[in-house]
Amino acid sequence: MDPRIREHAETVVDHSVDLEAGDDVVIVAPPEAADLVTALHEVVGDRGANPVALDANDRFSRAYLRARDDDFETPSHEQALIEATDVYIAIRANGNVTETSDVSPETNAAYSQAKQPILDERLSKRWCLTQYPAQANAQLAEMSTEGYENFVWDAINKDWDAVREFQSQMVEILDPAEEVRIVSGETTDVTMSVAGNPTLNDYGEKNLPGGEVFTAPVPDSVEGEVLFDKPLYHQGREVTDVYLRFEDGDVVEHSAEKNEAVLTEVLNTDDGARRLGELGIGMNRDIDRFTYNMLFDEKMGDTVHMAVGRAYGDTVGEDNEQNQSAVHVDMIVDMAEDSYIEVDGEVVQRDGTFRFEE
């Protein structure tokens, strides 16, 4: 086994979820990630905790969702498992990135709604979402298998204390802020209040790799328009050039160059899906290329991402409303050229360079 896999597992266990002896651990992973699941079992055993592994096979999911109608109920046995666990580790790796592309967006939306209570419970635990470098993901990134392995493990197995220190400079700017404005070219000019909402420093804990600072907009404060000029894969489909226009916090106009129906179903999931739940600023310059993998792409330096849907509870102040939704879909704006981030009227990043880097 590649020694970087063991290092990856140790980073998840010791840094991301801070595993303790006696913890009950759920590991959810597809078969492509078997080596990492094996390494995690070794490390979890070393730490005296108790693992159980679940198979997150996209073929299984596709078969089930295509066989069902849209009348889903929350699976109580799955919820009971998550309620009983202390730590939840999810691993992404694909055998076929478009395996679920022929499941209707309506079915996916209905299933997401039914599973929202499980998501709520899972987010209350110590959890980590990470990536294993599977061949299908390498192909989507237009990289060789070896090149993609190097890319993934270089982004994951690093000095996260140094990342935390660097990113804390942006946290210090954003955390006390009242208003943020994002401008990029002629296509993006959006403002939002973040008053009273904490800014979090993502240095490889819940998401591995880390490399962003993020907060939640006040739901009804978002005004303006955004063109997300980086594509995303959602529900096994590529969605490109997403355009959203906001009034009083709600999406009142939307379009996409490709697979607009997928975007429409996301926005129609529930009332909260038409509002922003996250504003994130990418700061990880070791992630230096776009790979069609949001876990990495949203962390790229010179980018901003915004998510429609659910806001993370830790990013919402006590006196503010938390946007609730069964979905959380991130989308990216390239900020490398003709762009700036303004915080309380002061430019803090221009064309990808932060003021503390000048």
ZAPA-518197 format. One record per residue: residue in one letter; x, y, z negated of N, C-alpha, C in turn. Coordinates in steps of 0.2 Angstrom, whole numbers, padded with zeros to 4 digits, always signed. Last residue first. Example, Ala and Ser with C-alpha at 12.3 -4.5 7.8 and 13.67 -1.06 7.14 Angstrom:
2
S+0064-0011-0035+0068-0005-0036+0064+0000-0039
A+0066-0028-0039+0062-0022-0039+0066-0016-0039
//
This chain:
358
E+0002+0209+0002+0006+0214+0006+0012+0216+0003
E-0004+0201-0007+0001+0198-0003+0005+0203+0001
F-0015+0207-0012-0009+0206-0017-0004+0202-0013
R-0024+0209-0002-0020+0215-0004-0014+0213-0008
F-0022+0195+0010-0025+0198+0004-0021+0204+0002
T-0025+0193+0027-0020+0195+0022-0023+0198+0016
G-0036+0192+0036-0033+0186+0033-0028+0187+0027
D-0039+0205+0040-0036+0200+0045-0033+0194+0042
R-0038+0210+0024-0039+0212+0031-0036+0207+0035
Q-0046+0211+0008-0042+0206+0013-0044+0209+0020
V-0051+0221+0001-0046+0217-0003-0043+0211+0002
V-0057+0237+0002-0055+0232+0006-0049+0227+0002
E-0070+0243-0009-0062+0243-0008-0061+0236-0004
G-0083+0242-0012-0081+0247-0008-0073+0248-0006
D-0084+0230-0019-0086+0236-0022-0083+0242-0019
V-0074+0223-0008-0077+0222-0014-0078+0228-0018
E-0073+0217+0008-0074+0223+0004-0077+0221-0002
I-0064+0209+0020-0068+0208+0014-0067+0214+0010
Y-0063+0210+0038-0061+0212+0032-0066+0210+0026
S-0056+0208+0055-0061+0206+0050-0058+0209+0043
D-0048+0205+0066-0054+0210+0067-0059+0209+0061
E-0044+0188+0062-0043+0194+0066-0049+0199+0066
A-0047+0179+0053-0040+0180+0054-0039+0186+0058
M-0059+0173+0048-0057+0180+0046-0050+0182+0048
D-0072+0164+0053-0065+0165+0054-0063+0172+0053
V-0084+0157+0043-0082+0162+0047-0075+0163+0047
I-0094+0142+0041-0087+0145+0040-0087+0151+0045
M-0105+0134+0029-0103+0136+0036-0098+0141+0036
D-0113+0121+0019-0108+0126+0020-0106+0128+0028
V-0127+0118+0012-0124+0117+0018-0119+0123+0019
H-0136+0109+0002-0131+0114+0001-0127+0113+0007
V-0153+0105-0003-0148+0105+0002-0142+0110-0001
A-0164+0107-0012-0161+0100-0011-0155+0100-0006
S-0162+0121-0022-0163+0118-0016-0161+0111-0016
Q-0162+0137-0031-0163+0129-0031-0165+0127-0024
N-0151+0149-0037-0155+0147-0031-0155+0139-0031
Q-0154+0155-0053-0150+0150-0049-0154+0148-0043
E-0154+0172-0058-0158+0167-0055-0153+0162-0052
N-0146+0178-0073-0147+0178-0066-0151+0172-0064
D-0141+0178-0086-0147+0182-0085-0149+0182-0077
E-0130+0170-0085-0135+0168-0089-0142+0172-0088
G-0124+0168-0068-0124+0170-0075-0130+0169-0079
V-0118+0154-0059-0123+0159-0060-0123+0161-0067
T-0109+0145-0057-0107+0151-0053-0113+0156-0055
D-0113+0133-0063-0107+0136-0066-0106+0143-0063
G-0123+0128-0054-0125+0131-0060-0119+0135-0063
Y-0122+0132-0037-0119+0128-0042-0120+0132-0049
A-0137+0134-0027-0131+0137-0030-0128+0132-0036
R-0143+0126-0012-0142+0126-0019-0136+0130-0021
G-0144+0136+0003-0146+0131-0002-0144+0132-0009
V-0130+0139+0013-0137+0140+0012-0139+0134+0007
A-0114+0146+0010-0118+0140+0010-0126+0142+0009
M-0100+0152+0018-0106+0153+0014-0111+0147+0015
H-0083+0156+0019-0088+0151+0020-0094+0153+0015
V-0069+0163+0027-0074+0164+0022-0080+0159+0024
T-0052+0161+0030-0059+0160+0032-0063+0162+0026
D-0038+0162+0028-0041+0166+0033-0048+0164+0035
G-0035+0145+0023-0034+0152+0023-0036+0156+0029
M-0047+0133+0021-0042+0136+0025-0041+0143+0023
K-0058+0127+0015-0052+0129+0010-0047+0133+0015
E-0067+0122+0024-0069+0128+0020-0063+0131+0016
D-0060+0111+0029-0060+0117+0033-0062+0123+0029
F-0061+0101+0019-0055+0104+0021-0055+0111+0024
L-0074+0098+0019-0071+0097+0013-0064+0101+0013
M-0078+0098+0032-0080+0104+0028-0076+0104+0022
N-0070+0094+0046-0072+0091+0039-0072+0097+0034
Y-0065+0098+0058-0072+0096+0058-0074+0092+0051
T-0053+0104+0057-0053+0097+0058-0060+0094+0058
F-0041+0117+0060-0048+0115+0059-0049+0108+0061
R-0026+0119+0050-0030+0118+0056-0037+0116+0055
D-0020+0120+0038-0018+0125+0043-0021+0124+0050
I-0019+0119+0023-0024+0117+0027-0024+0122+0033
D-0010+0127+0016-0007+0121+0018-0012+0117+0023
R-0017+0138+0012-0013+0139+0019-0010+0132+0021
N-0031+0141+0005-0026+0135+0005-0023+0135+0012
M-0042+0149+0003-0035+0152+0001-0029+0146+0002
G-0058+0155+0007-0053+0150+0008-0046+0153+0007
I-0071+0159-0003-0065+0162+0001-0060+0157+0001
G-0089+0158-0003-0082+0155-0005-0077+0158+0000
L-0104+0159-0010-0099+0163-0006-0093+0160-0008
E-0120+0150-0011-0112+0151-0012-0109+0156-0007
G-0133+0151-0007-0131+0148-0014-0124+0149-0015
L-0144+0161+0002-0137+0158+0001-0136+0156-0006
R-0160+0154+0008-0156+0159+0004-0149+0156+0003
R-0167+0144+0013-0167+0150+0017-0163+0155+0013
A-0168+0134+0003-0164+0133+0009-0163+0139+0013
G-0178+0137-0006-0171+0139-0007-0166+0138-0002
D-0190+0131+0000-0189+0139+0000-0182+0141-0001
D-0184+0117+0010-0188+0120+0004-0186+0128+0004
T-0180+0114+0023-0181+0109+0018-0185+0111+0012
N-0179+0123+0034-0186+0121+0032-0186+0116+0026
L-0165+0123+0036-0168+0129+0033-0175+0128+0031
V-0164+0110+0041-0160+0112+0035-0164+0118+0032
E-0171+0112+0053-0174+0107+0048-0170+0109+0041
T-0163+0121+0060-0170+0123+0058-0172+0119+0053
L-0151+0114+0062-0151+0120+0058-0158+0122+0055
V-0156+0104+0071-0154+0102+0064-0153+0108+0060
A-0160+0112+0082-0165+0109+0078-0163+0106+0071
E-0148+0116+0087-0152+0121+0083-0157+0118+0079
N-0138+0110+0094-0141+0107+0089-0145+0112+0084
K-0129+0125+0099-0129+0117+0099-0133+0115+0093
E-0130+0138+0095-0129+0136+0102-0130+0129+0103
A-0143+0143+0085-0137+0139+0085-0136+0138+0093
S-0152+0155+0074-0151+0152+0080-0144+0148+0080
H-0164+0165+0065-0158+0160+0065-0158+0157+0072
E-0171+0176+0053-0170+0174+0060-0164+0170+0060
V-0172+0177+0040-0178+0179+0044-0177+0178+0051
V-0167+0171+0025-0165+0170+0032-0172+0172+0036
D-0168+0182+0011-0170+0176+0015-0168+0177+0022
G-0163+0194+0005-0160+0187+0003-0162+0181+0007
D-0169+0204+0012-0171+0203+0005-0169+0196+0003
E-0164+0196+0026-0168+0202+0024-0170+0200+0017
F-0152+0190+0038-0155+0190+0031-0159+0197+0030
R-0149+0179+0051-0150+0186+0049-0154+0186+0043
L-0136+0169+0058-0142+0170+0053-0142+0177+0051
Y-0130+0157+0069-0132+0164+0068-0138+0165+0063
V-0118+0145+0073-0124+0147+0069-0125+0154+0068
D-0109+0139+0083-0111+0146+0083-0118+0147+0080
T-0115+0122+0082-0110+0127+0084-0114+0134+0084
V-0115+0106+0075-0119+0112+0076-0114+0118+0077
E-0115+0089+0078-0111+0095+0079-0116+0101+0080
R-0121+0076+0068-0122+0080+0074-0117+0087+0073
G-0122+0069+0056-0119+0066+0062-0120+0070+0068
Q-0127+0079+0047-0131+0073+0048-0129+0070+0055
H-0116+0090+0053-0121+0089+0048-0126+0084+0051
Y-0101+0098+0056-0104+0092+0057-0109+0091+0052
L-0099+0115+0063-0099+0110+0057-0102+0103+0060
P-0088+0127+0070-0093+0122+0070-0093+0118+0064
K-0086+0145+0067-0083+0138+0066-0088+0133+0066
D-0093+0156+0066-0090+0154+0073-0086+0148+0073
F-0107+0161+0061-0103+0157+0059-0099+0154+0065
L-0112+0177+0060-0111+0172+0065-0105+0168+0062
V-0124+0186+0051-0118+0182+0051-0118+0178+0057
E-0131+0201+0044-0131+0196+0049-0124+0193+0049
G-0141+0208+0030-0136+0208+0036-0136+0202+0040
E-0141+0205+0013-0143+0209+0019-0138+0208+0024
V-0145+0197-0002-0141+0197+0004-0145+0200+0010
S-0152+0197-0014-0148+0203-0013-0145+0203-0006
D-0159+0187-0020-0163+0191-0016-0159+0197-0013
P-0149+0179-0027-0152+0176-0021-0156+0182-0017
V-0132+0184-0029-0139+0185-0032-0144+0184-0026
P-0121+0172-0023-0124+0178-0022-0130+0179-0027
A-0108+0164-0033-0115+0163-0030-0118+0170-0029
T-0091+0160-0029-0096+0162-0033-0103+0161-0030
F-0074+0154-0027-0081+0155-0025-0086+0157-0031
V-0059+0151-0020-0062+0154-0025-0069+0155-0023
E-0050+0136-0015-0054+0142-0013-0056+0145-0020
G-0043+0124-0016-0040+0129-0012-0045+0135-0010
G-0043+0106-0016-0046+0112-0018-0042+0117-0014
P-0046+0090-0008-0042+0096-0010-0046+0102-0012
L-0057+0089-0020-0050+0087-0019-0049+0085-0012
N-0068+0097-0031-0066+0095-0024-0059+0094-0024
K-0066+0097-0045-0072+0094-0042-0071+0092-0035
E-0051+0101-0043-0055+0097-0049-0061+0094-0045
G-0043+0109-0036-0042+0102-0035-0046+0098-0040
Y-0045+0123-0040-0038+0120-0039-0038+0113-0039
D-0056+0135-0038-0056+0128-0036-0048+0126-0035
N-0062+0146-0049-0055+0145-0046-0055+0137-0045
L-0077+0156-0048-0073+0150-0050-0067+0149-0046
T-0085+0169-0055-0081+0167-0050-0077+0161-0052
P-0101+0172-0062-0094+0170-0063-0091+0168-0056
N-0112+0186-0060-0111+0179-0058-0103+0177-0058
G-0114+0199-0062-0116+0195-0067-0114+0187-0066
A-0116+0202-0045-0116+0205-0051-0118+0200-0057
V-0115+0201-0032-0113+0195-0036-0113+0197-0043
S-0125+0205-0018-0123+0207-0025-0121+0200-0028
M-0119+0207-0001-0123+0204-0006-0120+0206-0013
T-0119+0210+0017-0118+0212+0010-0122+0208+0005
V-0112+0208+0033-0117+0205+0028-0114+0208+0021
D-0109+0206+0048-0109+0212+0044-0114+0210+0039
T-0103+0199+0063-0104+0198+0056-0104+0204+0052
T-0100+0204+0076-0105+0199+0075-0107+0197+0068
E-0089+0211+0080-0096+0214+0081-0102+0210+0079
G-0078+0206+0067-0079+0208+0074-0086+0212+0074
S-0084+0204+0051-0080+0201+0056-0082+0203+0063
V-0086+0207+0034-0086+0210+0041-0081+0206+0046
I-0094+0207+0019-0090+0203+0024-0091+0205+0031
R-0095+0214+0003-0096+0215+0010-0091+0211+0015
V-0101+0213-0013-0096+0210-0008-0099+0212-0001
E-0103+0220-0029-0105+0219-0022-0100+0217-0018
E-0097+0219-0042-0104+0220-0041-0107+0218-0034
A-0085+0209-0050-0087+0214-0045-0095+0214-0045
P-0077+0202-0059-0081+0208-0062-0085+0212-0056
D-0072+0192-0049-0076+0190-0055-0080+0196-0058
L-0064+0197-0039-0071+0195-0038-0075+0194-0044
I-0051+0199-0045-0054+0204-0041-0062+0203-0041
E-0048+0187-0052-0048+0194-0055-0051+0199-0052
V-0048+0179-0041-0053+0178-0046-0054+0184-0050
M-0036+0182-0034-0043+0184-0031-0049+0183-0036
Q-0027+0177-0044-0027+0184-0042-0033+0187-0038
S-0029+0164-0044-0032+0168-0050-0032+0175-0048
Q-0022+0158-0034-0029+0160-0033-0032+0164-0038
F-0010+0156-0040-0010+0160-0034-0017+0163-0034
E-0013+0147-0051-0010+0154-0052-0011+0158-0046
R-0018+0136-0044-0022+0140-0048-0020+0147-0050
V-0007+0132-0037-0013+0134-0033-0017+0138-0038
A+0001+0128-0048+0003+0133-0044-0002+0136-0039
D-0006+0117-0052-0006+0122-0056-0003+0129-0053
W-0005+0108-0041-0012+0112-0042-0011+0117-0047
D+0005+0103-0030+0006+0106-0037+0000+0111-0038
K-0002+0089-0022+0002+0095-0022+0002+0098-0029
N-0010+0079-0012-0005+0078-0017+0000+0084-0018
I-0018+0085-0003-0021+0083-0009-0016+0082-0014
A-0012+0089+0009-0016+0094+0006-0019+0092-0001
D-0004+0078+0011+0000+0084+0010-0005+0090+0007
W-0014+0069+0014-0011+0068+0008-0006+0075+0006
V-0019+0075+0027-0024+0074+0021-0019+0073+0014
F-0008+0075+0035-0012+0081+0034-0016+0080+0028
N-0004+0061+0035+0001+0066+0032-0003+0073+0031
E-0015+0056+0042-0013+0054+0035-0009+0059+0031
Y-0014+0062+0054-0020+0064+0050-0018+0062+0042
G-0003+0056+0059-0003+0063+0058-0008+0065+0053
E-0007+0043+0060-0002+0045+0055-0002+0052+0054
T-0017+0044+0069-0019+0041+0063-0013+0044+0058
S-0017+0060+0078-0015+0053+0077-0017+0051+0070
M-0031+0071+0080-0025+0069+0077-0023+0062+0078
E-0044+0077+0081-0039+0076+0087-0032+0076+0085
A-0053+0075+0072-0048+0081+0071-0043+0081+0077
L-0059+0063+0076-0063+0070+0076-0058+0076+0076
Q-0048+0055+0073-0050+0056+0080-0054+0062+0081
A-0048+0055+0059-0042+0058+0063-0044+0059+0070
N-0060+0050+0056-0059+0057+0055-0053+0060+0058
A-0058+0037+0061-0063+0041+0064-0062+0048+0063
Q-0048+0032+0052-0046+0033+0059-0052+0038+0062
A-0047+0041+0036-0049+0036+0040-0048+0038+0048
P-0040+0046+0022-0039+0047+0029-0041+0042+0034
Y-0053+0050+0010-0048+0045+0012-0047+0046+0020
Q-0057+0064+0000-0057+0061+0007-0051+0056+0007
T-0068+0068-0014-0062+0068-0010-0062+0064-0004
L-0076+0075-0028-0077+0073-0021-0070+0073-0017
C-0079+0071-0044-0074+0073-0039-0077+0070-0033
W-0086+0076-0061-0086+0072-0054-0081+0075-0050
R-0094+0074-0076-0087+0075-0073-0087+0072-0066
K-0111+0079-0073-0106+0075-0075-0099+0077-0073
S-0120+0087-0067-0120+0088-0074-0114+0084-0077
L-0122+0082-0054-0118+0088-0055-0117+0090-0062
R-0130+0071-0056-0123+0070-0055-0119+0076-0056
E-0142+0077-0059-0139+0073-0064-0132+0072-0063
D-0145+0083-0046-0145+0087-0052-0141+0083-0058
L-0145+0071-0038-0140+0076-0037-0139+0081-0043
I-0157+0066-0043-0151+0062-0044-0145+0067-0043
P-0166+0075-0039-0165+0074-0047-0159+0070-0048
Q-0165+0074-0025-0163+0080-0028-0162+0079-0036
K-0170+0064-0017-0164+0063-0021-0162+0069-0025
A-0181+0070-0010-0182+0065-0015-0176+0063-0020
Q-0174+0079-0002-0178+0081-0007-0180+0076-0013
S-0167+0070+0006-0163+0075+0002-0168+0077-0004
Y-0178+0064+0013-0174+0060+0009-0170+0064+0004
A-0182+0075+0021-0187+0072+0016-0183+0068+0011
A-0171+0078+0029-0173+0083+0024-0178+0080+0019
N-0170+0066+0036-0165+0068+0032-0167+0073+0027
T-0182+0067+0043-0181+0061+0038-0176+0063+0033
E-0180+0078+0051-0185+0078+0046-0184+0073+0041
P-0169+0074+0059-0168+0079+0054-0173+0079+0049
S-0169+0056+0062-0172+0063+0063-0170+0068+0057
V-0154+0048+0066-0159+0048+0061-0162+0055+0062
D-0144+0048+0075-0151+0046+0078-0156+0045+0072
S-0133+0050+0068-0135+0055+0073-0142+0054+0076
T-0126+0042+0060-0133+0044+0058-0136+0049+0062
E-0113+0041+0066-0117+0035+0065-0124+0036+0063
T-0103+0049+0069-0110+0051+0072-0115+0045+0071
V-0091+0044+0065-0094+0051+0062-0101+0052+0064
N-0088+0029+0060-0091+0032+0065-0094+0039+0063
G-0081+0027+0048-0080+0022+0054-0082+0025+0060
N-0075+0039+0037-0079+0037+0042-0077+0032+0047
A-0075+0044+0020-0071+0041+0026-0076+0038+0030
R-0075+0051+0004-0078+0052+0011-0073+0048+0016
I-0080+0047-0012-0075+0047-0007-0078+0047+0000
A-0084+0052-0028-0086+0051-0021-0080+0051-0017
I-0086+0048-0045-0081+0049-0040-0083+0047-0033
Y-0091+0053-0060-0094+0051-0054-0088+0053-0049
V-0092+0048-0077-0088+0051-0072-0091+0048-0065
D-0102+0042-0086-0098+0048-0088-0095+0052-0082
T-0118+0035-0083-0111+0036-0082-0108+0042-0085
A-0132+0036-0085-0128+0032-0089-0121+0033-0089
E-0137+0043-0074-0138+0046-0081-0134+0042-0086
I-0134+0034-0064-0130+0041-0064-0131+0044-0071
L-0143+0024-0066-0136+0023-0066-0132+0029-0067
A-0155+0031-0065-0153+0028-0072-0146+0026-0072
Q-0155+0034-0052-0155+0039-0056-0153+0036-0063
E-0156+0021-0047-0150+0025-0045-0150+0030-0050
H-0169+0018-0051-0163+0013-0053-0157+0017-0052
S-0177+0027-0045-0176+0027-0052-0171+0023-0055
P-0177+0036-0031-0175+0029-0033-0173+0029-0041
T-0190+0047-0028-0184+0046-0031-0182+0039-0033
E-0198+0042-0012-0198+0043-0019-0191+0043-0022
F-0204+0048+0004-0199+0045-0001-0200+0046-0008
D-0210+0047+0018-0213+0047+0011-0209+0044+0006
D-0207+0045+0031-0204+0051+0027-0207+0052+0020
D-0203+0028+0033-0207+0034+0035-0204+0040+0031
R-0189+0018+0037-0194+0021+0032-0197+0026+0036
A-0179+0014+0046-0185+0009+0045-0190+0012+0041
R-0170+0024+0046-0174+0023+0052-0180+0018+0051
L-0165+0023+0033-0168+0029+0035-0172+0028+0041
Y-0158+0010+0034-0164+0011+0029-0168+0017+0032
A-0149+0012+0044-0154+0006+0045-0160+0008+0040
R-0141+0022+0039-0145+0023+0045-0150+0018+0046
S-0136+0016+0028-0140+0022+0027-0144+0023+0033
F-0128+0006+0034-0133+0004+0029-0138+0010+0029
R-0119+0014+0041-0123+0009+0044-0129+0007+0040
D-0112+0021+0031-0117+0024+0035-0121+0020+0039
N-0110+0015+0015-0109+0013+0022-0114+0017+0026
A-0105+0015+0001-0108+0021+0004-0107+0020+0012
D-0106+0004-0012-0104+0004-0005-0108+0010-0001
L-0099+0007-0028-0105+0007-0024-0103+0008-0017
A-0091+0000-0042-0090+0003-0036-0097+0002-0032
V-0087+0005-0059-0091+0001-0055-0091+0004-0048
P-0075+0004-0072-0077+0006-0066-0083+0002-0063
N-0070+0010-0087-0074+0005-0085-0077+0007-0078
A-0054+0013-0095-0061+0015-0093-0064+0009-0089
G-0040+0013-0097-0045+0010-0102-0052+0011-0101
R-0031+0017-0088-0033+0022-0093-0038+0019-0098
D-0029+0006-0080-0023+0008-0084-0025+0013-0090
G-0041+0006-0074-0040+0001-0079-0034+0002-0083
V-0040+0017-0066-0045+0017-0071-0044+0012-0076
V-0029+0012-0058-0028+0018-0062-0033+0018-0068
E-0036+0001-0051-0030+0000-0055-0029+0006-0060
H-0047+0008-0045-0048+0003-0050-0042+0001-0054
L-0039+0016-0036-0043+0019-0042-0045+0014-0047
A-0034+0007-0028-0030+0010-0032-0033+0014-0038
T-0047+0003-0022-0042-0002-0026-0038+0001-0030
V-0051+0014-0016-0055+0012-0021-0051+0007-0025
L-0040+0016-0007-0041+0021-0012-0045+0018-0018
D-0043+0004+0001-0037+0005-0002-0037+0010-0008
A-0056+0007+0006-0055+0001+0002-0048+0002-0002
A-0062+0016+0015-0058+0019+0009-0056+0013+0004
E-0071+0010+0024-0064+0012+0026-0060+0015+0021
P-0082+0007+0016-0077+0002+0017-0071+0004+0019
P-0086+0022+0006-0087+0017+0012-0081+0012+0012
A-0090+0024-0011-0085+0025-0006-0087+0020+0000
V-0091+0029-0028-0095+0028-0022-0091+0029-0016
I-0089+0024-0044-0085+0026-0038-0089+0024-0032
V-0092+0028-0060-0095+0026-0054-0091+0029-0048
V-0087+0024-0076-0085+0027-0070-0089+0024-0064
D-0087+0027-0093-0090+0023-0088-0090+0027-0081
D-0073+0028-0104-0077+0031-0099-0080+0026-0095
G-0063+0022-0111-0070+0021-0113-0075+0024-0108
A-0051+0035-0111-0053+0028-0112-0060+0027-0114
E-0055+0048-0098-0053+0046-0105-0055+0038-0106
L-0050+0058-0085-0053+0052-0087-0051+0051-0094
D-0051+0071-0077-0049+0070-0084-0051+0064-0088
V-0055+0073-0064-0060+0071-0069-0058+0070-0076
S-0042+0078-0058-0049+0081-0056-0055+0079-0061
H-0031+0073-0065-0032+0080-0064-0039+0082-0063
D-0033+0059-0067-0029+0063-0072-0030+0070-0071
V-0040+0054-0055-0041+0052-0062-0039+0057-0067
V-0034+0061-0044-0042+0061-0045-0043+0059-0053
T-0021+0058-0046-0023+0065-0046-0030+0065-0047
E-0021+0044-0044-0019+0047-0051-0021+0054-0051
A-0025+0043-0031-0029+0040-0036-0027+0043-0043
H-0013+0048-0025-0020+0051-0024-0025+0049-0029
E-0004+0039-0029-0003+0046-0031-0010+0050-0030
R-0009+0028-0021-0008+0028-0029-0008+0035-0032
I-0006+0034-0009-0013+0032-0011-0014+0031-0018
R+0007+0035-0008+0003+0041-0008-0004+0040-0010
P+0012+0022-0005+0012+0025-0012+0009+0032-0013
D+0003+0011+0004+0006+0017+0004+0006+0020-0003
M+0004-0006+0000+0000+0000+0000+0004+0006+0000
//
